[in-house]
Amino acid sequence: MKELIEYIAKSIVDKPEEVRVTEEATEDGIVLKLEVAPEDTGKVIGKEGRIAKAMRTLLRVAAIRKGTRATLEIV
């Protein structure tokens, strides 16, 4: 799941070398934290948050297939 978010984010941003995804286990499931360069934050979020919503949806589907829950935070 971490690789999925990393791949999508690197495809969108201008500085793919600054994309970092960290994974944290919680009692509810997994929390993925996405960090990008400050000037790329808007590209990852998208207009009205559409790209962020799409990434969260894909992450949720991948997590369900593995039998867990996952959330995405954009830092």
N, CA, C and O atoms as a CHARMM CRD file, in Angstrom:
* protein
*
  300
    1    1 MET  N      0.83000  -1.19200   0.00000 PROA 1      0.00000
    2    1 MET  CA     0.00000   0.00000   0.00000 PROA 1      0.00000
    3    1 MET  C      0.87200   1.25300   0.00000 PROA 1      0.00000
    4    1 MET  O      0.55000   2.25100  -0.64500 PROA 1      0.00000
    5    2 LYS  N      1.96300   1.18400   0.72300 PROA 2      0.00000
    6    2 LYS  CA     2.90100   2.30000   0.76700 PROA 2      0.00000
    7    2 LYS  C      3.44200   2.57300  -0.64200 PROA 2      0.00000
    8    2 LYS  O      3.57500   3.72800  -1.04600 PROA 2      0.00000
    9    3 GLU  N      3.74900   1.51600  -1.37700 PROA 3      0.00000
   10    3 GLU  CA     4.28400   1.65100  -2.72400 PROA 3      0.00000
   11    3 GLU  C      3.25800   2.26900  -3.67100 PROA 3      0.00000
   12    3 GLU  O      3.62000   3.03700  -4.56200 PROA 3      0.00000
   13    4 LEU  N      1.99800   1.94200  -3.48300 PROA 4      0.00000
   14    4 LEU  CA     0.93700   2.49100  -4.32100 PROA 4      0.00000
   15    4 LEU  C      0.85800   4.01000  -4.17400 PROA 4      0.00000
   16    4 LEU  O      0.83800   4.72900  -5.17300 PROA 4      0.00000
   17    5 ILE  N      0.81400   4.49500  -2.95000 PROA 5      0.00000
   18    5 ILE  CA     0.73100   5.93100  -2.69700 PROA 5      0.00000
   19    5 ILE  C      1.99100   6.63200  -3.19900 PROA 5      0.00000
   20    5 ILE  O      1.91900   7.71500  -3.78000 PROA 5      0.00000
   21    6 GLU  N      3.13500   6.00900  -2.97100 PROA 6      0.00000
   22    6 GLU  CA     4.40000   6.59200  -3.42200 PROA 6      0.00000
   23    6 GLU  C      4.42800   6.71100  -4.94700 PROA 6      0.00000
   24    6 GLU  O      4.86500   7.73100  -5.47900 PROA 6      0.00000
   25    7 TYR  N      3.97700   5.69800  -5.63600 PROA 7      0.00000
   26    7 TYR  CA     3.94900   5.70400  -7.10100 PROA 7      0.00000
   27    7 TYR  C      3.02800   6.79500  -7.63600 PROA 7      0.00000
   28    7 TYR  O      3.39900   7.52900  -8.55200 PROA 7      0.00000
   29    8 ILE  N      1.83400   6.90300  -7.07000 PROA 8      0.00000
   30    8 ILE  CA     0.87600   7.91900  -7.52000 PROA 8      0.00000
   31    8 ILE  C      1.42500   9.31600  -7.27700 PROA 8      0.00000
   32    8 ILE  O      1.36700  10.17100  -8.16100 PROA 8      0.00000
   33    9 ALA  N      1.95800   9.55300  -6.08200 PROA 9      0.00000
   34    9 ALA  CA     2.47200  10.87800  -5.73300 PROA 9      0.00000
   35    9 ALA  C      3.65500  11.27100  -6.61700 PROA 9      0.00000
   36    9 ALA  O      3.73100  12.41100  -7.07500 PROA 9      0.00000
   37   10 LYS  N      4.57600  10.33800  -6.86100 PROA 10     0.00000
   38   10 LYS  CA     5.73200  10.64900  -7.70200 PROA 10     0.00000
   39   10 LYS  C      5.32600  10.94400  -9.13800 PROA 10     0.00000
   40   10 LYS  O      6.01600  11.68800  -9.83500 PROA 10     0.00000
   41   11 SER  N      4.22400  10.37500  -9.58700 PROA 11     0.00000
   42   11 SER  CA     3.73900  10.62700 -10.93900 PROA 11     0.00000
   43   11 SER  C      3.13500  12.01700 -11.08600 PROA 11     0.00000
   44   11 SER  O      3.09100  12.55900 -12.19100 PROA 11     0.00000
   45   12 ILE  N      2.67300  12.59200  -9.99700 PROA 12     0.00000
   46   12 ILE  CA     1.96400  13.87800 -10.03700 PROA 12     0.00000
   47   12 ILE  C      2.88800  15.07100  -9.82700 PROA 12     0.00000
   48   12 ILE  O      2.73300  16.09300 -10.49600 PROA 12     0.00000
   49   13 VAL  N      3.83500  14.96000  -8.92100 PROA 13     0.00000
   50   13 VAL  CA     4.62100  16.11500  -8.47500 PROA 13     0.00000
   51   13 VAL  C      5.76400  16.47100  -9.42600 PROA 13     0.00000
   52   13 VAL  O      6.14100  15.68300 -10.29300 PROA 13     0.00000
   53   14 ASP  N      6.31000  17.68800  -9.23900 PROA 14     0.00000
   54   14 ASP  CA     7.46100  18.14900 -10.02200 PROA 14     0.00000
   55   14 ASP  C      8.77800  17.65700  -9.43300 PROA 14     0.00000
   56   14 ASP  O      9.75400  17.48500 -10.16200 PROA 14     0.00000
   57   15 LYS  N      8.81500  17.43200  -8.13400 PROA 15     0.00000
   58   15 LYS  CA    10.03800  16.97700  -7.45900 PROA 15     0.00000
   59   15 LYS  C      9.79900  15.59100  -6.83300 PROA 15     0.00000
   60   15 LYS  O      9.58900  15.48800  -5.62500 PROA 15     0.00000
   61   16 PRO  N      9.83000  14.52700  -7.65300 PROA 16     0.00000
   62   16 PRO  CA     9.55300  13.18300  -7.11600 PROA 16     0.00000
   63   16 PRO  C     10.58000  12.69800  -6.09900 PROA 16     0.00000
   64   16 PRO  O     10.28100  11.81300  -5.29800 PROA 16     0.00000
   65   17 GLU  N     11.77200  13.25900  -6.12000 PROA 17     0.00000
   66   17 GLU  CA    12.79000  12.82600  -5.15800 PROA 17     0.00000
   67   17 GLU  C     12.47300  13.26400  -3.73500 PROA 17     0.00000
   68   17 GLU  O     13.05600  12.74000  -2.78600 PROA 17     0.00000
   69   18 GLU  N     11.55400  14.22400  -3.57000 PROA 18     0.00000
   70   18 GLU  CA    11.18300  14.70000  -2.23600 PROA 18     0.00000
   71   18 GLU  C      9.92200  14.04200  -1.68000 PROA 18     0.00000
   72   18 GLU  O      9.43800  14.43400  -0.61800 PROA 18     0.00000
   73   19 VAL  N      9.39000  13.04900  -2.38300 PROA 19     0.00000
   74   19 VAL  CA     8.20100  12.33500  -1.91800 PROA 19     0.00000
   75   19 VAL  C      8.62100  11.30600  -0.87600 PROA 19     0.00000
   76   19 VAL  O      9.50900  10.48700  -1.11300 PROA 19     0.00000
   77   20 ARG  N      7.96600  11.36300   0.28100 PROA 20     0.00000
   78   20 ARG  CA     8.23600  10.39900   1.35000 PROA 20     0.00000
   79   20 ARG  C      6.91400   9.88400   1.90600 PROA 20     0.00000
   80   20 ARG  O      6.00300  10.65600   2.20600 PROA 20     0.00000
   81   21 VAL  N      6.83200   8.58600   2.03300 PROA 21     0.00000
   82   21 VAL  CA     5.64300   7.96000   2.60300 PROA 21     0.00000
   83   21 VAL  C      6.09700   7.14100   3.80600 PROA 21     0.00000
   84   21 VAL  O      6.94400   6.25600   3.68700 PROA 21     0.00000
   85   22 THR  N      5.52300   7.44800   4.96000 PROA 22     0.00000
   86   22 THR  CA     5.83700   6.67300   6.15700 PROA 22     0.00000
   87   22 THR  C      4.59100   5.91200   6.59800 PROA 22     0.00000
   88   22 THR  O      3.46400   6.38100   6.43600 PROA 22     0.00000
   89   23 GLU  N      4.81700   4.75300   7.14700 PROA 23     0.00000
   90   23 GLU  CA     3.72600   3.86400   7.54700 PROA 23     0.00000
   91   23 GLU  C      3.74000   3.70700   9.05800 PROA 23     0.00000
   92   23 GLU  O      4.78400   3.44700   9.65600 PROA 23     0.00000
   93   24 GLU  N      2.57500   3.86700   9.67100 PROA 24     0.00000
   94   24 GLU  CA     2.43600   3.76000  11.11800 PROA 24     0.00000
   95   24 GLU  C      1.31000   2.79600  11.43800 PROA 24     0.00000
   96   24 GLU  O      0.20700   2.93500  10.91000 PROA 24     0.00000
   97   25 ALA  N      1.56800   1.84200  12.27500 PROA 25     0.00000
   98   25 ALA  CA     0.53300   0.89400  12.67900 PROA 25     0.00000
   99   25 ALA  C     -0.20400   1.43700  13.90400 PROA 25     0.00000
  100   25 ALA  O      0.42400   1.89000  14.86200 PROA 25     0.00000
  101   26 THR  N     -1.53000   1.38900  13.87000 PROA 26     0.00000
  102   26 THR  CA    -2.35600   1.79900  14.99600 PROA 26     0.00000
  103   26 THR  C     -3.32200   0.66200  15.30900 PROA 26     0.00000
  104   26 THR  O     -3.35100  -0.35200  14.61100 PROA 26     0.00000
  105   27 GLU  N     -4.11500   0.84200  16.36800 PROA 27     0.00000
  106   27 GLU  CA    -5.07900  -0.20700  16.70500 PROA 27     0.00000
  107   27 GLU  C     -6.21300  -0.29100  15.67700 PROA 27     0.00000
  108   27 GLU  O     -6.86800  -1.32700  15.55700 PROA 27     0.00000
  109   28 ASP  N     -6.44400   0.80400  14.93400 PROA 28     0.00000
  110   28 ASP  CA    -7.49100   0.80600  13.90400 PROA 28     0.00000
  111   28 ASP  C     -7.00800   0.27200  12.56000 PROA 28     0.00000
  112   28 ASP  O     -7.82100  -0.08000  11.70500 PROA 28     0.00000
  113   29 GLY  N     -5.70900   0.20800  12.36800 PROA 29     0.00000
  114   29 GLY  CA    -5.16400  -0.23200  11.08100 PROA 29     0.00000
  115   29 GLY  C     -3.84200   0.45400  10.80000 PROA 29     0.00000
  116   29 GLY  O     -2.98600   0.56800  11.67700 PROA 29     0.00000
  117   30 ILE  N     -3.68500   0.90700   9.57300 PROA 30     0.00000
  118   30 ILE  CA    -2.43900   1.53500   9.14700 PROA 30     0.00000
  119   30 ILE  C     -2.70400   2.99300   8.78400 PROA 30     0.00000
  120   30 ILE  O     -3.71900   3.31300   8.16400 PROA 30     0.00000
  121   31 VAL  N     -1.78200   3.87400   9.17500 PROA 31     0.00000
  122   31 VAL  CA    -1.84300   5.28300   8.79800 PROA 31     0.00000
  123   31 VAL  C     -0.63400   5.56600   7.92900 PROA 31     0.00000
  124   31 VAL  O      0.50500   5.38400   8.36000 PROA 31     0.00000
  125   32 LEU  N     -0.88000   6.01300   6.69700 PROA 32     0.00000
  126   32 LEU  CA     0.20000   6.38500   5.79600 PROA 32     0.00000
  127   32 LEU  C      0.29200   7.90600   5.77400 PROA 32     0.00000
  128   32 LEU  O     -0.70700   8.59700   5.57400 PROA 32     0.00000
  129   33 LYS  N      1.49100   8.41500   5.97900 PROA 33     0.00000
  130   33 LYS  CA     1.71600   9.85800   5.97000 PROA 33     0.00000
  131   33 LYS  C      2.52400  10.20600   4.73600 PROA 33     0.00000
  132   33 LYS  O      3.62600   9.69700   4.53500 PROA 33     0.00000
  133   34 LEU  N      1.96200  11.08300   3.91000 PROA 34     0.00000
  134   34 LEU  CA     2.58700  11.48900   2.65700 PROA 34     0.00000
  135   34 LEU  C      3.18500  12.87300   2.81900 PROA 34     0.00000
  136   34 LEU  O      2.49000  13.82300   3.17900 PROA 34     0.00000
  137   35 GLU  N      4.48100  12.98100   2.54900 PROA 35     0.00000
  138   35 GLU  CA     5.17400  14.26200   2.60400 PROA 35     0.00000
  139   35 GLU  C      5.72000  14.56900   1.22300 PROA 35     0.00000
  140   35 GLU  O      6.35700  13.72200   0.59700 PROA 35     0.00000
  141   36 VAL  N      5.46600  15.80300   0.74100 PROA 36     0.00000
  142   36 VAL  CA     5.98700  16.26100  -0.54000 PROA 36     0.00000
  143   36 VAL  C      6.60900  17.63500  -0.35500 PROA 36     0.00000
  144   36 VAL  O      6.49700  18.23600   0.71300 PROA 36     0.00000
  145   37 ALA  N      7.26200  18.12900  -1.39200 PROA 37     0.00000
  146   37 ALA  CA     7.82700  19.47500  -1.34500 PROA 37     0.00000
  147   37 ALA  C      6.68800  20.47800  -1.16700 PROA 37     0.00000
  148   37 ALA  O      5.58100  20.24500  -1.65200 PROA 37     0.00000
  149   38 PRO  N      6.94900  21.59400  -0.47600 PROA 38     0.00000
  150   38 PRO  CA     5.87800  22.58100  -0.22600 PROA 38     0.00000
  151   38 PRO  C      5.17200  23.06500  -1.48600 PROA 38     0.00000
  152   38 PRO  O      3.96100  23.28800  -1.47100 PROA 38     0.00000
  153   39 GLU  N      5.91600  23.22700  -2.57600 PROA 39     0.00000
  154   39 GLU  CA     5.28200  23.71500  -3.81600 PROA 39     0.00000
  155   39 GLU  C      4.46800  22.63200  -4.53300 PROA 39     0.00000
  156   39 GLU  O      3.70900  22.94600  -5.45000 PROA 39     0.00000
  157   40 ASP  N      4.61200  21.37800  -4.13500 PROA 40     0.00000
  158   40 ASP  CA     3.85400  20.28300  -4.74700 PROA 40     0.00000
  159   40 ASP  C      2.61800  19.88300  -3.94900 PROA 40     0.00000
  160   40 ASP  O      1.84800  19.02900  -4.38900 PROA 40     0.00000
  161   41 THR  N      2.42400  20.48300  -2.79900 PROA 41     0.00000
  162   41 THR  CA     1.28900  20.11600  -1.94900 PROA 41     0.00000
  163   41 THR  C     -0.03900  20.30300  -2.67300 PROA 41     0.00000
  164   41 THR  O     -0.92000  19.44800  -2.58500 PROA 41     0.00000
  165   42 GLY  N     -0.18400  21.40200  -3.37900 PROA 42     0.00000
  166   42 GLY  CA    -1.42800  21.67000  -4.11200 PROA 42     0.00000
  167   42 GLY  C     -1.70400  20.64800  -5.19200 PROA 42     0.00000
  168   42 GLY  O     -2.86000  20.29800  -5.43300 PROA 42     0.00000
  169   43 LYS  N     -0.66500  20.16600  -5.84200 PROA 43     0.00000
  170   43 LYS  CA    -0.84300  19.16400  -6.89800 PROA 43     0.00000
  171   43 LYS  C     -1.32100  17.84100  -6.31800 PROA 43     0.00000
  172   43 LYS  O     -2.12200  17.14200  -6.93900 PROA 43     0.00000
  173   44 VAL  N     -0.83500  17.49500  -5.13200 PROA 44     0.00000
  174   44 VAL  CA    -1.22800  16.23100  -4.50000 PROA 44     0.00000
  175   44 VAL  C     -2.66000  16.31400  -3.98500 PROA 44     0.00000
  176   44 VAL  O     -3.39300  15.32500  -4.02000 PROA 44     0.00000
  177   45 ILE  N     -3.05700  17.48200  -3.51000 PROA 45     0.00000
  178   45 ILE  CA    -4.42100  17.64400  -3.00000 PROA 45     0.00000
  179   45 ILE  C     -5.40900  17.80200  -4.14800 PROA 45     0.00000
  180   45 ILE  O     -6.47900  17.19500  -4.12500 PROA 45     0.00000
  181   46 GLY  N     -5.06900  18.60300  -5.14600 PROA 46     0.00000
  182   46 GLY  CA    -5.93300  18.79300  -6.30300 PROA 46     0.00000
  183   46 GLY  C     -7.03900  19.79100  -6.03800 PROA 46     0.00000
  184   46 GLY  O     -7.24600  20.22900  -4.90600 PROA 46     0.00000
  185   47 LYS  N     -7.74800  20.14500  -7.10400 PROA 47     0.00000
  186   47 LYS  CA    -8.86200  21.08200  -6.97900 PROA 47     0.00000
  187   47 LYS  C     -9.97100  20.44900  -6.15700 PROA 47     0.00000
  188   47 LYS  O    -10.42600  19.34100  -6.44000 PROA 47     0.00000
  189   48 GLU  N    -10.39300  21.17200  -5.14000 PROA 48     0.00000
  190   48 GLU  CA   -11.44600  20.72300  -4.21900 PROA 48     0.00000
  191   48 GLU  C    -11.10600  19.37100  -3.57500 PROA 48     0.00000
  192   48 GLU  O    -12.00400  18.65100  -3.14000 PROA 48     0.00000
  193   49 GLY  N     -9.81500  19.02600  -3.51400 PROA 49     0.00000
  194   49 GLY  CA    -9.38900  17.79000  -2.87100 PROA 49     0.00000
  195   49 GLY  C     -9.67500  16.52900  -3.65600 PROA 49     0.00000
  196   49 GLY  O     -9.69800  15.43900  -3.08500 PROA 49     0.00000
  197   50 ARG  N     -9.89200  16.65600  -4.95200 PROA 50     0.00000
  198   50 ARG  CA   -10.27700  15.48900  -5.75000 PROA 50     0.00000
  199   50 ARG  C     -9.18000  14.43800  -5.84500 PROA 50     0.00000
  200   50 ARG  O     -9.45400  13.24200  -5.74400 PROA 50     0.00000
  201   51 ILE  N     -7.94100  14.87700  -6.03700 PROA 51     0.00000
  202   51 ILE  CA    -6.84700  13.91100  -6.15400 PROA 51     0.00000
  203   51 ILE  C     -6.62300  13.20600  -4.81900 PROA 51     0.00000
  204   51 ILE  O     -6.41600  11.99300  -4.78000 PROA 51     0.00000
  205   52 ALA  N     -6.66500  13.96200  -3.73600 PROA 52     0.00000
  206   52 ALA  CA    -6.50300  13.36700  -2.40700 PROA 52     0.00000
  207   52 ALA  C     -7.61700  12.35600  -2.13200 PROA 52     0.00000
  208   52 ALA  O     -7.35700  11.28500  -1.58400 PROA 52     0.00000
  209   53 LYS  N     -8.84000  12.68300  -2.50400 PROA 53     0.00000
  210   53 LYS  CA    -9.96600  11.75300  -2.30800 PROA 53     0.00000
  211   53 LYS  C     -9.76700  10.48500  -3.12600 PROA 53     0.00000
  212   53 LYS  O    -10.03800   9.38200  -2.64900 PROA 53     0.00000
  213   54 ALA  N     -9.29400  10.64200  -4.35900 PROA 54     0.00000
  214   54 ALA  CA    -9.06700   9.47900  -5.22500 PROA 54     0.00000
  215   54 ALA  C     -7.97100   8.58500  -4.65000 PROA 54     0.00000
  216   54 ALA  O     -8.09800   7.36100  -4.65900 PROA 54     0.00000
  217   55 MET  N     -6.89200   9.19600  -4.14800 PROA 55     0.00000
  218   55 MET  CA    -5.81700   8.41500  -3.54100 PROA 55     0.00000
  219   55 MET  C     -6.30800   7.68200  -2.31000 PROA 55     0.00000
  220   55 MET  O     -5.93700   6.53000  -2.08500 PROA 55     0.00000
  221   56 ARG  N     -7.13800   8.33200  -1.51100 PROA 56     0.00000
  222   56 ARG  CA    -7.68100   7.68300  -0.30600 PROA 56     0.00000
  223   56 ARG  C     -8.59800   6.52900  -0.67700 PROA 56     0.00000
  224   56 ARG  O     -8.60100   5.49700  -0.00600 PROA 56     0.00000
  225   57 THR  N     -9.37800   6.69800  -1.74400 PROA 57     0.00000
  226   57 THR  CA   -10.26500   5.63500  -2.19800 PROA 57     0.00000
  227   57 THR  C     -9.46600   4.41900  -2.66200 PROA 57     0.00000
  228   57 THR  O     -9.78700   3.28800  -2.29800 PROA 57     0.00000
  229   58 LEU  N     -8.43000   4.64800  -3.46300 PROA 58     0.00000
  230   58 LEU  CA    -7.59000   3.54400  -3.92100 PROA 58     0.00000
  231   58 LEU  C     -6.90100   2.84700  -2.75300 PROA 58     0.00000
  232   58 LEU  O     -6.78000   1.62300  -2.73700 PROA 58     0.00000
  233   59 LEU  N     -6.45500   3.62700  -1.78300 PROA 59     0.00000
  234   59 LEU  CA    -5.81500   3.06300  -0.59800 PROA 59     0.00000
  235   59 LEU  C     -6.79800   2.21300   0.19700 PROA 59     0.00000
  236   59 LEU  O     -6.45400   1.13100   0.67100 PROA 59     0.00000
  237   60 ARG  N     -8.00800   2.70500   0.33800 PROA 60     0.00000
  238   60 ARG  CA    -9.03900   1.96900   1.07600 PROA 60     0.00000
  239   60 ARG  C     -9.32900   0.62200   0.40200 PROA 60     0.00000
  240   60 ARG  O     -9.46400  -0.39700   1.08000 PROA 60     0.00000
  241   61 VAL  N     -9.42200   0.62100  -0.92900 PROA 61     0.00000
  242   61 VAL  CA    -9.68900  -0.61200  -1.66800 PROA 61     0.00000
  243   61 VAL  C     -8.53200  -1.60300  -1.49900 PROA 61     0.00000
  244   61 VAL  O     -8.75600  -2.79400  -1.28700 PROA 61     0.00000
  245   62 ALA  N     -7.29400  -1.10400  -1.59500 PROA 62     0.00000
  246   62 ALA  CA    -6.13100  -1.97800  -1.42300 PROA 62     0.00000
  247   62 ALA  C     -6.08400  -2.55600  -0.00900 PROA 62     0.00000
  248   62 ALA  O     -5.71200  -3.71400   0.17900 PROA 62     0.00000
  249   63 ALA  N     -6.45800  -1.75500   0.97600 PROA 63     0.00000
  250   63 ALA  CA    -6.45600  -2.22000   2.35900 PROA 63     0.00000
  251   63 ALA  C     -7.52200  -3.28400   2.58600 PROA 63     0.00000
  252   63 ALA  O     -7.27700  -4.27000   3.28200 PROA 63     0.00000
  253   64 ILE  N     -8.68700  -3.09200   2.01100 PROA 64     0.00000
  254   64 ILE  CA    -9.76600  -4.07100   2.16200 PROA 64     0.00000
  255   64 ILE  C     -9.35200  -5.41100   1.55400 PROA 64     0.00000
  256   64 ILE  O     -9.67500  -6.46700   2.09800 PROA 64     0.00000
  257   65 ARG  N     -8.64200  -5.36800   0.43300 PROA 65     0.00000
  258   65 ARG  CA    -8.18800  -6.60700  -0.20400 PROA 65     0.00000
  259   65 ARG  C     -7.20000  -7.35400   0.68900 PROA 65     0.00000
  260   65 ARG  O     -7.09600  -8.57800   0.61700 PROA 65     0.00000
  261   66 LYS  N     -6.47200  -6.61300   1.53500 PROA 66     0.00000
  262   66 LYS  CA    -5.52500  -7.24600   2.46000 PROA 66     0.00000
  263   66 LYS  C     -6.15500  -7.53400   3.81000 PROA 66     0.00000
  264   66 LYS  O     -5.51000  -8.10900   4.68700 PROA 66     0.00000
  265   67 GLY  N     -7.41300  -7.13700   3.98500 PROA 67     0.00000
  266   67 GLY  CA    -8.11600  -7.43300   5.22600 PROA 67     0.00000
  267   67 GLY  C     -7.79700  -6.48700   6.36400 PROA 67     0.00000
  268   67 GLY  O     -7.87000  -6.89100   7.52400 PROA 67     0.00000
  269   68 THR  N     -7.44600  -5.24500   6.07900 PROA 68     0.00000
  270   68 THR  CA    -7.13300  -4.26600   7.11500 PROA 68     0.00000
  271   68 THR  C     -7.76100  -2.91900   6.74700 PROA 68     0.00000
  272   68 THR  O     -8.45600  -2.79200   5.73800 PROA 68     0.00000
  273   69 ARG  N     -7.50000  -1.93100   7.58100 PROA 69     0.00000
  274   69 ARG  CA    -7.97400  -0.57200   7.30900 PROA 69     0.00000
  275   69 ARG  C     -6.76500   0.33900   7.15000 PROA 69     0.00000
  276   69 ARG  O     -5.74700   0.15100   7.81500 PROA 69     0.00000
  277   70 ALA  N     -6.88000   1.31400   6.27500 PROA 70     0.00000
  278   70 ALA  CA    -5.77300   2.23700   6.05500 PROA 70     0.00000
  279   70 ALA  C     -6.31600   3.64500   5.82100 PROA 70     0.00000
  280   70 ALA  O     -7.36600   3.82700   5.20500 PROA 70     0.00000
  281   71 THR  N     -5.58700   4.62500   6.32100 PROA 71     0.00000
  282   71 THR  CA    -5.94400   6.02200   6.08800 PROA 71     0.00000
  283   71 THR  C     -4.70100   6.75500   5.57000 PROA 71     0.00000
  284   71 THR  O     -3.56700   6.33300   5.79500 PROA 71     0.00000
  285   72 LEU  N     -4.95500   7.86100   4.87000 PROA 72     0.00000
  286   72 LEU  CA    -3.87400   8.65100   4.28800 PROA 72     0.00000
  287   72 LEU  C     -3.91300  10.04700   4.86900 PROA 72     0.00000
  288   72 LEU  O     -4.95900  10.69700   4.88000 PROA 72     0.00000
  289   73 GLU  N     -2.76900  10.50700   5.35100 PROA 73     0.00000
  290   73 GLU  CA    -2.62000  11.87200   5.82200 PROA 73     0.00000
  291   73 GLU  C     -1.59500  12.57400   4.94800 PROA 73     0.00000
  292   73 GLU  O     -0.51100  12.04400   4.70800 PROA 73     0.00000
  293   74 ILE  N     -1.93600  13.76100   4.47500 PROA 74     0.00000
  294   74 ILE  CA    -0.98800  14.55000   3.68600 PROA 74     0.00000
  295   74 ILE  C     -0.39800  15.59400   4.60800 PROA 74     0.00000
  296   74 ILE  O     -1.10000  16.47000   5.11400 PROA 74     0.00000
  297   75 VAL  N      0.91800  15.48700   4.82300 PROA 75     0.00000
  298   75 VAL  CA     1.59800  16.34500   5.79200 PROA 75     0.00000
  299   75 VAL  C      2.17200  17.55100   5.07300 PROA 75     0.00000
  300   75 VAL  O      2.78900  18.40900   5.70300 PROA 75     0.00000
